[in-house]
């Protein structure tokens, strides 16, 4: 009886894992695309994005005041929407991921530029804005996973022989 249950478990596990390997990267790419498109689109409408103020101040510092806050937020909105569309359609992934990584570097800088706004007690107790920024580590990691597949690689259900060693 135990062998029968174990065999059933192995078959179900292999089917579920196979489905994840087959669809996981697409779901990850679409999820990232939705996030970037949605959050980017919000920035086109003043006072709808929680990140609008700190983003504008960060871009102002990074450009040495060359861009007004409104222009910088609109450019950021365009940038994020371009990333989102690139991820959703899956075309030009190298360029899309380059845009994502450059944008992510910019999103981390408020932790350095505005520690009083991003931390209650630096560096261990982030404010809500700080948490919003720190969660971008997951977006960066997702971009790295997608970047690992731009040469046609993918996920597999079983470890290769070299991985087993």
C-alpha positions in Angstrom: 0.0 0.0 0.0 2.8 2.4 0.9 4.4 1.8 -2.5 1.1 2.6 -4.3 0.8 5.9 -2.4 4.4 6.7 -3.0 4.0 6.0 -6.8 0.9 8.1 -6.9 2.7 10.9 -5.1 5.6 10.7 -7.5 3.3 10.9 -10.6 1.4 13.9 -9.3 4.6 15.6 -8.2 6.1 15.1 -11.6 3.0 16.4 -13.4 2.8 19.5 -11.1 6.5 20.1 -11.4 6.3 19.7 -15.2 3.5 22.2 -15.4 5.6 24.7 -13.4 8.7 24.1 -15.6 6.6 24.6 -18.7 4.7 27.7 -17.6 6.7 29.3 -14.8 8.9 31.6 -16.8 6.0 32.9 -18.9 4.0 33.6 -15.7 7.0 35.3 -14.1 7.5 37.4 -17.2 3.9 38.4 -17.4 3.7 39.1 -13.7 6.7 41.4 -13.9 5.2 43.0 -17.0 1.9 43.7 -15.3 3.7 45.2 -12.3 5.8 47.5 -14.4 3.0 48.5 -16.8 0.6 49.1 -13.9 3.0 51.1 -11.7 4.3 53.0 -14.7 0.8 53.9 -15.9 -0.1 55.3 -12.4 2.8 57.8 -12.7 1.1 59.5 -15.7 -1.6 60.7 -13.4 -0.4 63.1 -10.6 -0.8 61.9 -7.0 -1.8 58.3 -7.9 1.6 56.6 -7.4 2.9 56.1 -3.8 6.4 56.4 -5.2 5.9 59.6 -7.2 7.4 62.1 -4.7 10.5 60.2 -3.7 11.0 59.1 -7.4 10.9 62.8 -8.5 13.4 63.9 -5.8 15.7 61.0 -6.6 15.7 61.8 -10.3 16.3 65.4 -9.5 19.4 64.5 -7.5 20.6 62.0 -10.1 20.3 64.6 -13.0 21.7 67.5 -10.9 18.3 69.3 -11.2 18.2 69.1 -15.0 14.7 67.6 -15.0 11.7 69.1 -13.3 9.8 66.8 -11.0 6.8 66.4 -13.4 9.0 65.7 -16.4 11.1 63.2 -14.5 8.0 61.3 -13.3 6.5 61.2 -16.8 9.9 59.9 -18.2 9.9 57.3 -15.4 6.3 56.4 -16.3 7.3 55.9 -20.0 10.4 53.9 -19.0 8.4 51.6 -16.7 5.6 51.1 -19.2 8.2 50.3 -21.9 9.7 47.6 -19.6 6.2 46.3 -18.8 5.2 46.1 -22.5 8.5 44.4 -23.4 8.0 41.8 -20.7 4.4 41.2 -21.7 5.1 40.7 -25.4 8.4 38.9 -24.7 10.2 40.6 -27.6 13.6 42.4 -27.2 14.1 40.8 -23.8 17.8 41.7 -23.6 17.0 45.4 -24.1 13.9 45.2 -21.8 16.0 43.6 -19.1 18.7 46.2 -19.5 16.0 48.9 -19.0 14.7 47.0 -16.0 18.2 46.7 -14.3 19.1 50.4 -14.9 15.7 51.4 -13.5 16.1 49.2 -10.5 19.5 50.7 -9.7 17.7 54.1 -9.6 15.0 52.7 -7.3 17.5 51.6 -4.8 19.2 55.0 -4.5 16.6 56.6 -2.2 17.8 54.3 0.5 21.1 56.2 0.3 19.8 59.6 -0.6 16.9 59.8 1.8 17.6 57.5 4.8 15.4 59.6 7.1 12.4 58.8 4.8 13.2 55.2 4.1 14.2 54.0 7.5 12.9 54.4 11.0 16.2 53.1 12.3 18.8 52.5 9.5 19.5 50.0 8.2 17.3 47.5 10.1 13.8 49.1 10.4 12.5 50.4 7.0 9.6 52.8 6.7 6.7 51.8 4.4 8.5 53.6 1.6 11.7 51.8 2.5 9.9 48.4 2.4 8.4 49.4 -1.0 12.0 50.0 -2.3 13.5 46.9 -0.6 10.9 44.6 -2.2 12.5 45.5 -5.5 15.1 42.9 -4.7 12.5 40.3 -5.7 12.0 42.1 -9.0 15.7 42.2 -9.6 15.9 38.5 -8.9 13.1 37.8 -11.3 14.8 39.8 -13.9 18.0 37.7 -13.4 16.0 34.5 -13.8 14.5 35.7 -17.0 17.9 37.0 -18.2 19.3 33.5 -17.7 16.9 32.3 -20.4 17.5 34.9 -23.2 19.7 32.4 -25.0 16.9 29.9 -25.2 17.4 28.1 -21.9 14.5 27.1 -19.6 13.4 25.3 -16.6 13.6 21.5 -16.3 11.8 19.0 -14.2 14.8 16.8 -13.4 18.4 17.8 -12.5 20.9 17.2 -15.3 23.7 14.6 -14.7 26.2 17.3 -14.0 23.9 18.9 -11.4 23.5 15.5 -9.6 27.3 15.3 -9.1 
